[in-house]
Amino acid sequence: MLPHTADTVIIGGGVIGASIAYYLSKKKVRAVLLEQGELVSGTSSACGGLIFLQSKKTGAHLALALESKKRFAGLNEELGAEIEYRNEGGLIIVEKEEELQSIDCHIAREKKLGLEVSFLDRQEARELEPCLSENFVAAVHCPLDGQVNPIYLSLAFLEAAKRSGVKVFPLTRVTDIGLGEGRVESVITCRGKIATPIIINAAGVNAPDVGKMVKTKIPIIPRRGQVVVTETGPQLLKRGLISAKYLEVKQAAGLGEAQEAGTSAEQTMSGNFLLGATREFVGFDKRTTWKAMKTIVYRATQLIPGLKDLHIIRTFAGLRPYTPDGLPILGKVTGIDGLIIAAGHEGDGICLAPITGELIADLVTEGRTDFELGDFALDRFEEKRDGRLED
Amino acid sequence: MSKLAYEVAIVGSGLAGIAAACKLAEYGVKVVVMDENIHIGGQFLRRCPTTRKASFTDVMDLMRKKGFKLITLAKEKNVAIMNRTKVLAISDQNELLVEDNEKKISTIRPQIILLATGARERFLPFKGWTLPGVFSTGAIQSLVKSFGVLPSREIFVGGSGPFLFTVAWELLQQRGRVMSIIEQKHLMDSLPPSGLLFFNASRFLQSACQIARIVFARVPVRYATKIVEARGRYRLEQVVTSKVDRLGRAVPGTEKIYSSEALAVGHGFTPNIELAQVAGCEIESDTTKGGWVVRVDQTLETSVENVFAAGEITGIGGAPKSLNEGNIAALSILRRLGKEVEKSVFSRHQKKRERLLCFARYFNSLHMSSDEIIKAIPDETLICRCENVTIKEINMAIQQGHNTLGALRKALRIGMGNCQGRICTPIVRDLIHIHAKATKEEDNEILPASTRIPVKPLAIKSLLD
């Protein structure tokens, strides 16, 4: 049974909603989380587990990631569940000479912000990861990068939140939001209505649908990322790695067709390899294509020849919530009191989940955050700060 | 990447596939049949390499004879046959991604696809079922029929359903010694309704012949008995059985211990729906059809246009149903291709199909395990062998609200291993169902977890060549 009232309603049962639920529960907020499908059944269940700092945009984005990263170390214990977090570092692999220059600039900017990164030549990189081939020029190492099991992380947030009194309802679709005098009053779902002063839109790729209910345009578009899963293999790869090309496509954030989205590779605790990536705009189509499978595997084996001895057992695709500037949308929605958004993390949702949850929880209880969220506000996309849709 | 001009591609060369291929070839349709096995013919039409004498029961086996005739016919009619060929994917344009017998990857783009991917065995796990020496009845049959090999001189056969008798009979034919047949059902629950006897006389007669041979060999048949445990240090040494009551509960004090080196177990069949799932076909859940099956209309077309399905994947029903559906699918495909097909032929097959479906419901009821039997599986029993998940962990997760296959996969990694859930999901489905009944939750249809390409594990090496 849905409760009739709640202090806060979170829409979305992915890693972001789950994290917000957890941090709210720590502050004893009587929160309710609603998920239209099964819990953790969308983007958060169809992604890799890389926690990369090196891949963030230098500026507020990286600062946010650094804060988030600090919280990961204690999470295993705090949540009382195994989330398979490891802090082994990460590598950016530079495959072509011509990519060196932009990588140099990237490193310089990161160092300026205090991120510990070091430039490695091929030999040094191969000493760190002996499974690497000779088919690259150089690498950038960041000891702060890590990995986590994204599904376990999301489920652990939810379980911990539930233990502290957050009510979680899967298969509960929000159909409308009740407004009164410029503020939110209630959430209407397929299973009943909940009166609440605060609503958090953490619906990821579906956030625009929630926005429409209050005539607010949210510029999030689903961007498909395909991942290839191999059978479990011997421990070959200790760190997560992405190619410079991957970084370039990620940071370009343009709407261009990007079949060539570079390489990402990681080995899970179970021993399976997760290989990526694509960044495609194909609507809500979550199917995988064998063309992408082939491209991904070809590129990955160029870097890690040992993969050739393994079998592919599965592929999957997730819809990353893309925003035009590659930054998430976090904070209060101007013009509608009580409405908060936390969505649009694209490929950074796992990495940014802990800090997102904490900041949004602060916003709910204190009305403000210690971390300046200005760069992430929804109205950065509006020329005249007029976020309303004309119907 | 070659694109050969086939009008119809058939996946699976069992009775359904081969029957359809012959019928289509008769009308001059260009057709290719693909099968992942070395020999075509599927599970039913395995050729025995030894030259044992044909027995009376063999003579009775008209269905098998028909099948081998069809294989010869298919070759005469120039049906293209690709053995040791895996279909890894079907795209939304109905294009097939194929790994052939030389491990080369190519695509085939036919106008129409017929899925006849058959079925695999179902298992009801018990303590020690993963010990070496415990075989599936299908694996034993394959050893005996295709290779003439006995896993051990003396073999125990156990589980449920008439297939146990077929396997025992085959073992006897190969001069194996069947120690005992352990059938979970009560004899009274196994008897067919008299209405079925008439239309399926030859089938029952054949079964009777097999049973006669088994009785003649003095093999003890123990009804209302289940396998409780397989014991052994490194491999099977002992089999523990127990009597069960009408609900399937173990009767205390009836345990018996037998020494044995080989145990063949089987609990019926479940359709191979994975390729159909990838093609986008709708799947329905129906216990009387053997679990998850591909939804088809009267013409055997699936929910995806120009993709048809025939045989066990539309519902477990045995060889005659597969043969019949192979013919119906071929006629429907011929119509789709614009060929003239006599209406009366079509409706004759349709009528026959209805009778066969009645038989299929009875046939599947013989394999169903009662809730009590499933509930009696001990806590530490492995269910997902790939990821080492026990029944206790699964039941706890279901109680915590992970009550769908997708949710269980996330919480416990069930079905994430190399077999991608082929072995464990039917029993996990039963566990979810039992929980739903106990908590009186609304009985939602339990859907299978999603399947993605490649449908079968694919060596990265062959993808890159």
Interface residues (C-beta under 8 A of the other chain):
Chain A: E38 L39 V40 S41 S45 I151 L155 P170 T230 E231 T232 S270 N272 R287 T288 T289 W290 M293 K294 V297 Y298 T301 L307 K308 D309 L310 H311 I312 I313 R314 T315 F316 A317
Chain B: L88 A89 S91 D92 L97 E387 G401 T404 G406 A407 K410 A411 R413 M416 G417 N418 Q420 R452 I453 P454 P457 L458 A459 I460 K461 L463 L464
